[in-house]
Every structure is written in C-alpha cells, then in structure tokens.
Amino acid sequence: MMPLDTGTKIAICFLFALVIGALVVPLLPLPNPATFSLEHALTPPNWIASPVLGTDAQGRDIAARVLWGARVSLTVGLLGSLVALLVGLPWGAVAGYRGGRIDRWMMRFCDGLESVPLVVVVLFLLTLLQEYRIEMDKVGIERIHLFYFAVGALFWLPTARVARAEALRLRKTAFVEAAQSLGASTPSILFRHVLPHLLATVLVMLTLTLPRVMLMEAFLSFLGLGVEAPAVSWGTLARDGLATLNPLVDCWWILAAPGAALALTLLAFQCLSDGVQKRLNSREQ
C-alpha cells in the first residue's frame, strides 16, 4: 500500500490542530469573542503579545473570534456532510441496484433539483422549517440546527450519483448475483452486500463534501442568510471584515484572518481527499 505523501501528512496535522483548537477554545486564555472594547478598536496585529491577530471595529479579539468561528464552521461542515451522506448514499444505492424505471425516475428527480439555484433551495428550506419554529423550540431545535440540515440537503445529489455508479457496478459482481440466486430480498442485498462495499466511497465523498459545505456556509453567512449573531463563523467574520474596510482606515487583518483560515482549511481538505483517493487506488491495484 502506497504511503501518504508529505502534502497529505501536513494536511492531516493542520486539520488535527484545527479541530483540537476548536474543541479546547473555551479553555484557552482568550478574551470573550463577543465582548466589546471600543478603546481597543482596530488594534493592528501584535505577533508577540495579545491581541495576536488584532481587533475589529468593536474591539473584539480577532484570534478568539477565528477560533470560535472554527467551531461553528467545522460543525456545519461535519453535520451538513453527514446529512448529505445519509440521504444521498441510500438514494443512489437503491437507484443503481434496482435500475430500470425506478432508476430513471429517481435520477430525473435529482436532475430537477440540480436545476434550482442553491441559494433558492436554502431559503425555501429555512422558510419551510421556520413555520414550525415554535414546535421546534419546545424540543430544543434552534435555527442553527435547521441551517445544518438545509445546507446538508444541498449536497446529497453528488453523493447519490457516485453511490448509484458504484451500485451499478456492484450489482453485476459474483457475490451479489449469488445472493440473488439464493433468494435474498432486495433490502437484504442492499444492506449486507452493496452498502458495506460503499464505505471507501463514503470516505472519499466525506472529504470532498465537507469543504464544499463549509464554503457554502461561509457564502450564505457572508450574505446574511446563514449563521446569526451572537454565533460567529468564518463567513460572518469575513462579512464584518469587508464591511469595515474603507480607503481611510487600513484594517486589512479583519478580513485577512478569517479568509486565510477558510482558505487553508479548504486546501488541507483538498490535499487530504487527494491522498485518500491515491491510497485507496493503490490498495485496489
């Protein structure tokens, strides 16, 4: 089996450090990311002492806000990706295994959804779910939880197409045909023979979907359609940074910090995805 290349190892280390930092940020000696301190507003970065990454127009510490924003952005990415996998994987597996008219109708439904702009779909889902806000509040479901579902619901279509292609290949294999000849039911074959062989595909799709979900969250939050205050994500930080930029005040760090964090994270996930695919391909060979 081919060993991991240097780029993949660096990506794993970076993502591991990011996840650990996001998990332990409440324990770190950082200022409260929501605390205003106007006397320290627009303090430039200080690479030796606090504030390391400077402060924003309200005097809030940028480093603390970037780390707290990582918690929300990573959570949206992970939960949204899981929603995409839980919906797309069985949908594609059933369509590919059954074939025929069922396959055509299921994939035409996917084609119809893909023709609708993503932002419109998010707005529709959030508006639809908002109608039941009172009932959801009673069971502890907040708007941010609805946002996780809405974003994840956008990205199950590519997963479904990949799962369908794999299911089409698997249904012609000897072990699936043997199970059919022994009279095994369709659900039994799907759960015992098809879905377990899609685990490698699930791993690759997770590394591909997670950064896409994070980027969509940042885009929607940047537009004011995603994460709401007092919660903070990299998208809301970028929006605040862009709103603060003007020709009279040189405060580049407000936009650069969340932008760099998002760019590096997306690059790390891309390197990780490439490394995982190469590793799996070498194992198959």
FENPE-V187645 format. One record per residue. N is the residue number from 0. PHI is phi as a letter, one per 20 degrees, with the letter a starting at -180 (NA if undefined). OMEGA is omega in whole degrees, -180 to 180 (* if undefined). BURIAL is 1 if it has 24 or more other C-alpha atoms within 12 Angstrom, else 0. Layout:
BEGIN
N PHI OMEGA BURIAL
N PHI OMEGA BURIAL
END
This chain:
BEGIN
0 NA -176 0
1 f 178 0
2 f 179 0
3 f 179 0
4 f -176 0
5 f -180 0
6 f 179 0
7 f 179 1
8 f 178 0
9 f 179 0
10 f 179 1
11 f 180 1
12 f 180 0
13 f -179 0
14 f 177 1
15 f 179 0
16 f 179 0
17 f -180 1
18 f 179 1
19 f 178 0
20 f 179 1
21 f -179 1
22 f -174 0
23 e -177 0
24 g 176 1
25 f -178 0
26 e -177 0
27 e -180 0
28 f -179 0
29 d 177 1
30 f 175 1
31 f -175 1
32 f -179 1
33 d -177 0
34 e 179 0
35 e 176 0
36 b -172 0
37 f 179 0
38 f 178 0
39 d -177 0
40 f 177 1
41 l 174 1
42 f -178 1
43 f 180 1
44 g 176 1
45 c -171 0
46 f -179 0
47 d -177 0
48 c 178 0
49 f 2 0
50 e -175 1
51 f -179 0
52 d 178 1
53 n 179 1
54 c 180 1
55 e -175 1
56 f 177 1
57 d 179 0
58 n 179 1
59 e -175 1
60 f -177 1
61 f -179 1
62 f 178 1
63 f -179 1
64 f 178 1
65 f 179 1
66 f 176 1
67 f 176 1
68 f 177 1
69 f 178 1
70 g -178 1
71 f -177 1
72 f 179 1
73 f 179 1
74 f 177 1
75 f -180 1
76 f -177 1
77 f -177 1
78 f 177 1
79 f 178 1
80 f 178 1
81 f 176 1
82 f 180 1
83 f -180 1
84 f -178 1
85 f 178 1
86 e -173 1
87 f -176 1
88 f 179 1
89 f 179 1
90 f -180 1
91 f -180 1
92 f 179 1
93 f -179 1
94 f -178 1
95 f -177 1
96 f -178 1
97 f 179 1
98 m 176 0
99 m -176 0
100 f 180 0
101 f 179 0
102 f -178 1
103 f -179 0
104 f -179 0
105 f -179 1
106 f 174 1
107 f 175 0
108 f 177 0
109 f 179 1
110 f 180 0
111 f 179 0
112 f -179 0
113 f 179 0
114 f -179 0
115 e 178 0
116 g -175 0
117 f -178 1
118 f 179 1
119 f 180 0
120 f 180 1
121 f 180 1
122 f 179 1
123 f -179 0
124 f 180 1
125 f 179 1
126 f 179 0
127 f -179 0
128 f 180 1
129 f 180 0
130 f -179 0
131 d -176 0
132 f -177 0
133 f 180 0
134 f -180 0
135 f 178 0
136 f -179 0
137 f -180 0
138 d 174 0
139 n 179 0
140 e -178 0
141 d -178 0
142 f -180 1
143 f 177 1
144 f 176 1
145 f 179 1
146 f 176 1
147 g -178 1
148 f -176 1
149 f 180 1
150 f 179 1
151 f -180 1
152 f -180 1
153 f -167 1
154 d 177 1
155 e -177 1
156 f 176 1
157 f 178 1
158 f 180 1
159 f -179 1
160 f 179 1
161 f 179 1
162 f 178 1
163 f -180 1
164 f 179 1
165 f 180 1
166 f 176 1
167 f 179 1
168 f -174 0
169 f -176 1
170 f 178 1
171 e -179 0
172 f -174 0
173 f -175 0
174 f 177 0
175 f 178 1
176 f 176 0
177 f 178 0
178 f 178 0
179 f -179 0
180 f 178 0
181 e 176 0
182 n 179 0
183 f -179 0
184 f 180 0
185 f 178 1
186 g 179 0
187 f 180 0
188 f -180 1
189 f -175 1
190 f -175 0
191 e -174 0
192 c -175 1
193 e -176 1
194 f 178 1
195 f 180 0
196 e 177 1
197 e -177 1
198 f 178 0
199 f 177 1
200 f 179 1
201 f -179 1
202 f 179 1
203 f -179 1
204 f 178 1
205 f 180 1
206 f 177 1
207 e -175 1
208 f -175 1
209 g 178 1
210 f 178 1
211 f 177 1
212 f 179 1
213 f 179 1
214 f 178 1
215 f 177 1
216 f 179 1
217 f 180 1
218 f -179 1
219 f 177 1
220 f 177 1
221 f 179 1
222 e -178 0
223 n -179 0
224 d -174 1
225 d -177 1
226 f -179 1
227 d 176 1
228 f 8 0
229 e 176 0
230 f -177 1
231 c 175 1
232 c 180 1
233 f 178 1
234 f 178 1
235 f 178 1
236 f 178 1
237 f 178 1
238 f 178 1
239 f -180 1
240 f 180 1
241 f 179 1
242 f -178 0
243 e -177 1
244 f 174 0
245 b -175 0
246 f -175 0
247 e -177 0
248 c 180 0
249 e -178 0
250 c -176 1
251 f -172 1
252 f -178 1
253 f 178 1
254 e -175 1
255 f -176 1
256 f 178 1
257 f 178 1
258 f 179 1
259 f 179 0
260 f 180 1
261 f -178 1
262 f -180 0
263 f 180 0
264 f 178 1
265 f 177 1
266 f 179 1
267 f 178 1
268 f 178 1
269 f 177 1
270 f 179 1
271 f 179 1
272 f 178 1
273 f 180 1
274 f 179 1
275 f 180 1
276 f 178 1
277 f -179 0
278 f -180 0
279 f 179 0
280 f 179 0
281 f 179 0
282 f 179 0
283 f 180 0
284 f * 0
END
